[in-house]
Amino acid sequence: MTKRPERLLAIDVLSSLLQAQGSLASLLSSERLNRAGSPALLQELCYGVCRWHTQLAFYLQQLLDKPLRSKDLDLHCLLLLGLYQLLFMRTPDHACVNESVEAVTALGKPWAKGLVNAVLRGATRRQEELLARAQRDYALWYSHPEWLLSRLKQDWPGQYRAILDANNQRAPLTLRVHAGRTSREAVLGSLQTAGLAAEPGALAPQAVVLAQPIEVTALPGFPEGLLSVQDETSQLCASLLPLAPGLRVLDACAAPGGKTCALLEAEPGLQVLALDNEARRLPRLHQNLERLGLRAEVRCADITVAPAAEFGRFDRILLDVPCSATGVIRRHPDIKLLRTPAEVDSLIARQRALLRAAWPLLAPGGYLLYSTCSVLQAENSSQLQAFLADTPDATALPLEIATAQRCVVGVQLLPAVNGPDGFYYALLGKHGA
């Protein structure tokens, strides 16, 4: 396969992303990564520009004499990449400028060589001035859209700046140890033998946090199903939902299966039905179950549409609803570019519908664990408050998680620098014998 310069591949990815033609996860396909001489550099460029896009776009606006034409989106992305390398990667000025100017020819726009040269050299001369101007505006300095900054400030007035800081960090690689096949101590030992620094997670009993990311297939024990990749806040579902052998459990929004597998690893005797409303997501769920040697019934279904009789009653329900993913922005920085307030409102309506559809499927005396990877209260505590007000046979039960913020209903884990992701949990009990 002919290799392509990472800068040109990154332009393709960012151009598509800015036109809402995909996400980083979909655009950075394995095929595209394999075409890069350095897949790691391609990822760094794309993730970095998304992470700091608001700030970089502001700098570019200040450095251009007039805006670029819409048909020059590729040049726009080339300049963003150059600015990211200069200001955040500390790439030597001459290398960054020269490589960016050379890339103009590959784009078929040799007329823009002088423009690219002038903008990037201007950035090096005016760096302190540009940084000082950005510092006066939190949306620019933390590189978050205004609407999201406003909601974070409203929901978490004492913590929002820490959330913003955490969102701009690189996320750690966290593993879940398959307790049915090995122990956390054994995994830590094998990682040490392989020269990989790691430590036990602070929250989840099977969590292991690596000091440096690595291709997961290269981890000792991963191909054999001893390990899975999952942040420890997400792993907590298996310890927060009361489990016992023989219980019938519904994972209503299961794909790609991380939480389904975590439940089965914690209690192999469960009878699990794993649902997802998108058929294209189910193969990954099947692959994860097979690699880990776990069993669950898997179906493509939507509980808000299908009749309740199709599923029967369950002793436990895990409802990990679709959400804004504002607790995992550091893993998906393109959320800052792609997510809109209207989308969040739509997700809140979807969450409400899923809660209402799931509750009749829960047997009296059963438990439902509601979770999101959001930090917005409208999707979390406020959503559950409204549900409880309309559901007389539902009771919110206490949850204890170290470092979690207590909410009116449930608990909120906030993203932390060098710590776990942002996540919300609420445990509901259904009245009855």
C-alpha positions in Angstrom: 0.0 0.0 0.0 1.4 3.4 -1.0 2.0 5.6 2.1 0.7 9.2 2.2 2.1 12.1 4.2 0.3 12.4 7.6 -0.4 16.1 7.0 -2.4 15.3 3.8 -4.3 12.5 5.4 -5.1 14.8 8.3 -6.4 17.4 5.9 -8.8 14.8 4.5 -10.0 13.9 7.9 -10.5 17.4 9.2 -12.1 18.7 6.0 -14.7 15.9 6.3 -15.2 16.5 10.0 -15.8 20.2 9.6 -18.4 19.4 7.0 -20.1 17.0 9.4 -19.3 14.1 7.2 -18.3 11.8 10.0 -16.6 11.7 13.4 -12.9 11.1 14.3 -13.7 7.5 15.1 -15.2 6.9 11.7 -12.9 9.0 9.7 -9.7 7.6 11.2 -10.5 4.1 9.9 -7.9 1.4 10.1 -7.5 1.7 6.3 -6.6 5.4 6.6 -4.3 4.8 9.5 -2.5 2.1 7.6 -1.8 4.5 4.7 0.1 6.8 7.1 3.9 6.4 7.6 3.2 7.1 11.3 -0.4 6.3 12.4 0.4 7.8 15.8 1.4 11.1 14.2 -1.8 11.1 12.1 -3.9 10.6 15.2 -2.0 13.2 17.2 -2.6 15.8 14.5 -6.3 15.1 14.1 -7.1 14.8 17.8 -4.9 17.8 18.7 -6.6 20.1 16.1 -10.0 19.0 17.4 -9.0 19.5 21.0 -7.8 23.0 20.4 -10.0 23.9 17.4 -11.7 27.0 18.9 -8.4 28.6 19.9 -6.6 27.6 16.7 -9.5 29.0 14.5 -9.3 32.3 16.5 -5.5 32.5 15.9 -6.0 31.9 12.2 -8.7 34.6 12.0 -6.2 37.1 13.5 -3.4 36.1 11.1 -5.4 36.2 7.9 -5.8 39.5 6.1 -9.2 38.2 4.8 -11.2 35.0 5.3 -10.5 32.0 3.1 -13.1 31.1 0.5 -15.3 28.1 1.3 -13.8 26.1 -1.5 -10.4 26.5 0.2 -11.4 24.4 3.3 -8.3 22.2 2.6 -6.0 25.3 3.0 -7.9 26.2 6.2 -7.2 22.7 7.6 -3.6 22.9 6.5 -3.1 26.1 8.4 -4.8 24.8 11.5 -2.5 21.8 11.4 0.5 24.1 11.0 -0.6 26.3 14.0 -1.2 23.2 16.1 2.3 21.9 15.4 3.9 25.3 16.1 2.0 26.2 19.2 1.2 22.9 20.9 3.6 20.2 19.5 6.6 22.6 19.6 7.6 21.4 16.1 10.7 23.5 15.0 9.5 26.6 13.2 11.4 26.0 10.0 10.3 22.3 9.7 6.7 23.2 10.2 6.6 26.1 7.8 8.6 24.3 5.1 6.5 21.1 5.2 3.3 23.1 5.2 4.4 25.2 2.2 5.3 22.0 0.4 1.9 20.5 1.1 0.3 23.3 -0.8 1.6 21.9 -4.1 0.1 18.5 -3.2 -3.2 20.2 -2.8 -3.0 21.7 -6.3 -2.8 25.2 -5.0 0.7 26.5 -5.5 -0.6 30.1 -5.5 -1.1 29.8 -1.8 2.5 29.1 -0.9 3.1 32.8 0.1 -0.1 32.9 2.1 0.8 29.7 4.1 4.4 31.0 4.7 3.2 34.4 5.9 0.5 33.0 8.3 2.8 30.5 10.0 5.7 32.9 10.2 3.3 35.5 11.6 2.2 33.0 14.2 5.8 32.5 15.5 6.3 36.3 15.7 3.0 37.1 17.4 2.7 34.1 19.6 2.8 35.9 22.9 0.3 38.5 21.7 -2.2 35.8 20.5 -1.9 33.8 23.7 -2.6 36.9 25.8 -5.7 37.7 23.8 -7.0 34.1 24.1 -6.5 34.2 27.9 -9.1 36.9 28.2 -11.9 34.6 27.0 -12.5 31.3 28.7 -14.2 29.8 25.6 -11.0 30.5 23.6 -8.5 29.7 26.3 -10.2 26.3 27.1 -11.3 25.8 23.5 -14.9 24.9 24.2 -18.0 26.1 22.4 -19.8 28.9 24.3 -23.0 26.9 24.8 -21.1 24.1 26.5 -19.0 26.4 28.6 -22.2 28.1 29.8 -23.9 24.8 30.8 -20.8 23.6 32.6 -20.6 26.8 34.5 -24.2 26.7 35.4 -24.2 23.0 36.5 -20.8 22.9 38.2 -19.9 26.5 39.3 -17.2 25.4 41.6 -15.7 22.7 39.4 -16.2 23.8 35.8 -12.7 25.0 35.2 -11.3 21.7 36.5 -13.7 20.0 34.1 -12.4 22.1 31.2 -8.8 21.4 32.1 -9.5 17.6 32.3 -11.3 17.7 28.9 -8.1 19.1 27.3 -5.9 16.3 28.6 -5.1 13.0 26.8 -7.1 10.2 28.4 -5.3 7.3 30.1 -5.5 3.8 28.8 -7.5 1.8 31.4 -8.0 -2.0 31.3 -10.6 -4.2 32.9 -9.2 -7.6 34.1 -11.4 -10.6 33.4 -11.7 -11.9 37.0 -13.0 -15.2 35.9 -9.7 -16.0 34.1 -7.0 -14.2 36.0 -6.3 -11.6 38.8 -5.4 -8.0 38.8 -2.1 -8.8 40.5 -1.2 -11.4 37.8 -2.0 -8.8 35.1 0.1 -6.1 36.8 3.0 -8.7 37.0 2.8 -9.6 33.3 2.7 -6.0 32.3 5.8 -5.3 34.4 7.6 -8.2 32.9 6.8 -6.8 29.4 8.3 -3.4 30.5 4.9 -1.7 30.7 4.3 0.6 33.7 0.8 0.3 35.2 -1.0 0.6 38.5 -4.3 -0.6 39.9 -7.3 1.7 39.4 -8.6 3.6 42.5 -12.3 3.0 41.9 -13.1 -0.3 40.2 -11.8 -3.5 41.6 -10.6 -4.9 38.3 -9.2 -1.7 36.8 -5.6 -1.3 35.7 -4.3 2.0 34.4 -1.3 2.1 32.0 1.3 4.9 32.3 1.5 5.1 28.5 -0.9 4.1 25.8 -0.1 1.1 23.6 -1.8 -0.8 20.8 -4.2 -3.0 22.8 -3.6 -6.1 20.7 0.1 -5.9 21.8 -0.9 -6.2 25.5 0.0 -9.5 27.1 -3.2 -11.4 27.7 -5.4 -9.3 25.5 -5.8 -11.8 22.6 -6.5 -14.5 25.2 -9.4 -12.5 26.6 -7.8 -11.7 30.0 -8.2 -8.0 29.4 -10.5 -5.4 27.9 -10.2 -1.7 27.4 -12.7 0.2 29.6 -12.4 3.3 31.8 -12.9 2.5 35.4 -15.9 4.8 35.8 -17.7 2.7 33.2 -16.5 -0.6 34.9 -18.4 0.4 38.1 -21.7 -0.7 36.6 -20.8 -4.3 37.7 -20.3 -3.3 41.3 -23.2 -0.8 41.6 -26.0 -3.1 40.2 -26.7 -5.8 42.8 -26.0 -9.2 41.1 -26.6 -12.8 41.9 -26.6 -16.1 39.9 -29.7 -16.9 37.9 -31.0 -13.3 37.7 -32.5 -12.2 34.4 -30.7 -9.0 33.3 -31.5 -6.6 30.5 -28.7 -4.4 29.0 -31.0 -2.2 27.0 -28.4 -0.1 25.1 -25.6 -2.7 25.0 -23.3 -2.2 22.0 -20.3 -2.4 21.8 -20.7 -4.6 24.9 -18.2 -3.3 27.5 -20.8 -3.2 30.3 -22.5 -6.4 29.2 -19.2 -8.2 29.5 -18.3 -6.5 32.8 -21.6 -7.7 34.3 -21.0 -11.3 33.1 -17.4 -11.3 34.3 -18.6 -10.2 37.7 -21.4 -12.8 37.8 -21.2 -15.5 35.1 -24.5 -17.1 36.2 -26.6 -14.2 34.9 -29.1 -14.6 32.1 -28.4 -11.5 30.0 -30.3 -10.1 27.1 -28.2 -7.5 25.3 -30.1 -5.1 23.0 -29.1 -2.4 20.6 -31.3 -0.6 18.1 -28.5 -0.4 15.5 -27.7 -3.7 13.7 -24.3 -2.4 12.5 -23.1 -2.2 16.1 -23.9 -5.8 17.0 -20.9 -7.6 15.4 -18.6 -5.8 17.8 -20.7 -6.9 20.7 -20.6 -10.6 19.5 -16.8 -10.3 19.0 -16.3 -9.0 22.6 -18.4 -11.8 24.1 -16.6 -14.4 22.0 -13.1 -13.2 22.8 -13.9 -13.1 26.6 -15.7 -16.5 26.5 -19.0 -15.1 27.7 -22.6 -15.8 26.8 -25.5 -13.5 26.3 -28.5 -13.4 24.1 -28.0 -10.5 21.6 -30.8 -8.9 19.7 -31.4 -5.8 17.5 -34.3 -4.1 19.2 -35.6 -0.8 20.5 -37.5 -1.0 23.8 -39.3 2.3 23.0 -40.9 0.7 19.9 -41.2 -3.1 20.5 -44.0 -4.3 22.7 -43.1 -5.1 26.3 -44.4 -8.6 25.9 -41.6 -9.3 23.4 -39.0 -9.2 26.2 -40.7 -10.3 29.4 -39.7 -9.2 32.9 -36.2 -8.7 34.3 -34.8 -8.8 37.8 -32.1 -6.2 36.8 -31.9 -3.6 34.1 -28.8 -1.7 33.0 -29.9 1.5 31.1 -26.7 3.1 29.7 -28.6 5.7 27.6 -27.3 7.6 24.6 -26.0 11.0 25.8 -24.0 14.0 24.9 -20.8 12.2 26.0 -19.6 15.5 27.6 -17.8 13.4 30.3 -15.5 11.8 27.7 -14.5 14.8 25.6 -10.9 14.1 26.2 -11.3 10.7 24.4 -13.5 12.3 21.7 -12.5 16.0 21.3 -14.5 16.2 18.1 -17.6 16.4 20.4 -16.7 20.1 20.8 -17.1 20.6 17.0 -20.0 18.3 16.3 -22.4 18.4 19.3 -25.1 21.1 19.3 -27.6 22.3 21.9 -30.4 20.9 19.7 -28.8 17.5 19.7 -28.6 17.5 23.5 -32.3 18.4 23.7 -33.0 15.5 21.4 -30.9 13.1 23.5 -32.7 14.2 26.7 -36.0 13.3 25.0 -34.6 9.9 24.0 -33.4 9.2 27.5 -36.8 10.0 28.9 -38.4 7.6 26.4 -36.0 4.8 27.3 -36.6 5.3 31.0 -40.4 5.1 30.5 -40.1 2.0 28.3 -37.6 0.2 30.6 -39.6 0.6 33.8 -42.5 -1.7 32.9 -39.9 -4.4 32.0 -38.5 -4.4 35.6 -40.0 -7.0 37.9 -41.3 -5.7 41.3 -38.4 -5.8 43.8 -35.9 -5.4 41.0 -33.3 -2.7 40.4 -32.5 -0.4 37.4 -29.1 1.2 37.0 -29.3 4.4 34.9 -26.0 5.7 33.5 -24.5 8.2 31.1 -21.0 9.5 30.2 -22.4 13.0 30.5 -21.7 15.7 33.0 -24.8 17.8 32.2 -27.4 17.7 34.9 -30.3 17.9 32.4 -29.3 14.4 31.2 -28.6 13.1 34.7 -30.0 14.2 38.1 -32.7 16.4 36.6 -33.8 13.6 34.3 -34.1 11.2 37.2 -35.9 13.7 39.4 -38.6 14.2 36.7 -38.9 10.4 36.2 -39.3 9.8 40.0 -42.0 12.5 40.2 -44.1 10.6 37.6 -43.4 7.1 38.8 -44.9 6.2 42.2 -43.4 2.7 42.4 -39.8 3.9 41.9 -37.3 4.8 44.6 -33.8 6.2 44.3 -31.3 4.2 46.3 -28.0 5.5 47.7 -24.8 4.9 45.9 -21.3 5.3 47.4 -18.4 6.0 45.1 -15.2 7.6 46.2 -14.6 11.1 44.6 -18.2 11.2 43.2 -20.3 14.3 43.7 -23.6 13.7 45.4 -26.6 14.8 43.3 -30.3 15.2 44.2 -30.6 11.8 42.6 -27.6 9.6 41.9 -23.9 10.5 41.9 -21.7 12.3 39.3 -18.1 11.5 38.6 -16.4 14.4 37.0 -13.5 13.9 34.5 -10.2 14.3 36.3 -6.7 15.2 35.1 -4.7 11.9 35.3 -7.9 10.3 36.6 -11.1 8.6 35.3 -13.7 9.8 32.9 -16.9 11.7 33.7 -19.8 9.4 34.4 -23.2 9.5 36.1 -25.1 6.7 37.9 -28.5 6.4 39.6 -29.9 3.2 41.1 -33.6 2.8 41.2 -35.6 0.2 43.1 -39.1 -1.0 42.2 -41.6 -1.4 44.9 -43.1 -4.8 45.4 -42.3 -8.3 46.9 
